[in-house]
Amino acid sequence: MARELSPAIVFFEDLDLYASTRGYDSSNDNTLGEILVQIDGFIENNDIFIIATTNDIAAIEPALKDRPSRFDYIVEFKPLNEKLRAKMLSHMMKGYQIKGDHLILGKEVAKLSDKMTGAELNEFFISAVKMTIEKRSIDEEKRVILSYDIFMETKEKIGINNKRLIGFGK
């Protein structure tokens, strides 16, 4: 379909779920085979730009991730440093009621979230908001009130840095 619509962008989200190392999950072998054939089969892929994301690059089939011309670049988003985490958290806190100053709370919570990527930090924040709602920590105008204690409790619940990590609905 991408060839028919080219120029086109093909986006694989969570590639590790259906292009894992052969034998790791045999239910994916047919899908993996088709991806390999389509990416560098006998038919040209001119004007097709392929992007993929993963949370586990080690699980991707080496024939897909390591062979030249299949994916030209790997861009890794490493964990944010404390200053960037504080800035991101302070930005996310805008629009919420805060016990104290959002800049100070952002700095304090940043210390709790060491080695988190931006996506993990966002999930951590959303989990804290959900917990705040569950605890009915809201003001008279029904705005969520965030506090350091809520973030500490969220950290304990989701297991930051021991990679039990988050995921909505857990």
matplotlib code that plots the C-alpha trace (Angstrom):
import matplotlib.pyplot as plt

x = [0.0, 2.8, 4.3, 1.0, 0.7, 4.3, 5.8, 4.8, 5.8, 5.4, 5.4, 5.8, 5.0, 6.5, 8.4, 9.6, 6.0, 6.0, 9.6, 11.3, 14.2, 13.3, 12.3, 11.6, 7.9, 7.2, 3.7, 5.6, 7.8, 5.3, 4.9, 8.7, 9.3, 6.8, 8.4, 11.8, 10.6, 8.7, 11.6, 14.2, 12.6, 12.9, 10.6, 12.0, 11.1, 11.8, 10.0, 9.0, 10.3, 10.2, 10.1, 9.9, 9.8, 10.6, 11.1, 13.4, 15.9, 17.6, 14.5, 14.4, 15.5, 19.2, 18.5, 16.1, 17.9, 21.6, 21.5, 22.4, 19.6, 16.7, 17.0, 19.6, 19.7, 18.9, 18.0, 18.0, 16.3, 18.2, 16.9, 16.7, 19.0, 17.6, 17.4, 15.4, 13.1, 12.4, 11.6, 9.3, 7.5, 7.1, 5.6, 3.2, 2.1, 0.8, -3.0, -3.0, -3.3, 0.0, 0.7, 3.5, 5.3, 5.3, 8.9, 10.0, 7.8, 9.1, 12.7, 11.8, 9.9, 12.8, 15.0, 12.5, 12.5, 16.2, 17.0, 13.5, 13.0, 10.6, 7.9, 8.4, 8.2, 5.0, 3.5, 4.7, 3.0, -0.2, -0.2, 0.3, -2.7, -4.8, -3.8, -4.6, -8.1, -8.6, -7.7, -10.1, -7.5, -9.4, -10.3, -13.7, -13.5, -12.8, -9.2, -6.7, -4.2, -0.8, 1.7, 5.1, 3.5, 1.3, 4.5, 6.2, 3.2, 3.1, 6.8, 6.2, 3.2, 4.8, 8.3, 10.5, 14.1, 13.5, 11.8, 8.5, 7.4, 4.1, 1.6, -1.8, -4.4, -1.8]
y = [0.0, 2.4, 1.9, 2.7, 5.9, 7.0, 9.2, 7.8, 7.3, 3.9, 4.0, 0.9, 1.6, -0.8, -2.8, -5.3, -6.6, -8.0, -8.1, -9.8, -12.1, -15.3, -18.1, -15.6, -15.5, -17.9, -16.3, -13.2, -15.2, -14.7, -11.0, -10.6, -12.4, -10.2, -7.0, -8.2, -9.0, -5.7, -3.6, -4.9, -7.4, -7.2, -4.3, -0.7, 1.3, 4.7, 7.6, 5.5, 6.6, 4.0, 4.9, 2.5, 2.8, 0.3, 0.2, -2.8, -2.6, -5.8, -7.8, -6.7, -9.4, -8.6, -9.2, -6.2, -3.8, -4.5, -5.1, -2.0, -0.4, -1.6, 1.1, 3.7, 5.4, 4.5, 7.4, 6.6, 8.8, 8.5, 9.4, 13.1, 14.8, 16.2, 19.8, 18.7, 16.5, 19.4, 21.7, 19.1, 18.4, 22.1, 22.6, 19.6, 20.9, 24.2, 24.1, 22.0, 23.1, 22.6, 22.4, 25.0, 26.4, 24.3, 25.1, 23.9, 20.8, 20.1, 20.1, 17.9, 15.4, 15.4, 13.9, 11.0, 10.2, 9.5, 7.6, 8.2, 9.1, 11.8, 9.2, 7.5, 10.8, 11.7, 8.3, 8.9, 12.3, 10.9, 8.1, 10.7, 12.7, 9.5, 8.6, 12.2, 11.8, 8.4, 10.0, 12.8, 15.4, 18.2, 21.8, 23.4, 24.1, 20.4, 21.0, 18.3, 19.2, 17.7, 17.3, 15.8, 13.1, 12.0, 11.7, 9.7, 7.3, 7.0, 6.1, 3.4, 2.0, 1.9, 1.0, 3.6, 2.6, -1.1, -1.3, -2.6, 0.6, 2.0, 1.3, 2.6, 0.6, -1.0]
z = [0.0, 0.8, -2.6, -4.2, -2.1, -2.3, -1.3, 2.1, 5.7, 7.3, 11.1, 13.2, 16.8, 19.4, 16.7, 19.4, 19.7, 16.2, 15.0, 17.9, 17.6, 15.7, 18.1, 20.9, 20.0, 17.2, 16.6, 15.2, 12.7, 9.8, 10.5, 10.9, 7.6, 5.8, 7.2, 6.0, 2.5, 2.2, 3.5, 1.2, -1.1, -4.9, -5.2, -4.9, -1.8, -3.3, -1.7, 1.3, 4.7, 7.5, 11.1, 14.1, 17.8, 20.5, 24.3, 23.9, 21.1, 22.2, 21.4, 17.8, 15.3, 14.4, 10.6, 10.9, 13.1, 12.2, 8.4, 6.4, 4.4, 6.6, 9.1, 8.4, 11.9, 15.4, 17.6, 21.3, 23.8, 27.0, 30.5, 31.1, 33.5, 36.8, 35.4, 32.3, 34.4, 36.8, 33.9, 32.3, 35.5, 36.3, 32.8, 33.3, 36.7, 35.2, 35.4, 38.5, 42.1, 43.8, 47.5, 47.4, 44.4, 41.1, 40.4, 43.8, 43.6, 40.1, 41.4, 44.4, 42.2, 39.6, 42.3, 42.7, 39.0, 38.3, 35.0, 33.5, 29.9, 28.9, 28.1, 31.5, 33.3, 31.5, 32.6, 36.1, 36.2, 34.8, 37.3, 40.1, 38.8, 38.7, 42.3, 43.4, 41.8, 43.5, 46.8, 46.0, 46.6, 44.8, 45.7, 45.9, 42.1, 41.5, 40.5, 41.3, 44.1, 43.5, 46.4, 47.0, 49.1, 46.1, 43.9, 46.7, 46.9, 43.1, 43.0, 45.6, 43.7, 40.3, 41.2, 39.5, 38.7, 39.4, 36.0, 37.3, 35.7, 34.8, 32.1, 32.2, 34.1, 36.5]

ax = plt.figure().add_subplot(projection="3d")
ax.plot(x, y, z, "-o")
ax.set_aspect("equal")
plt.show()
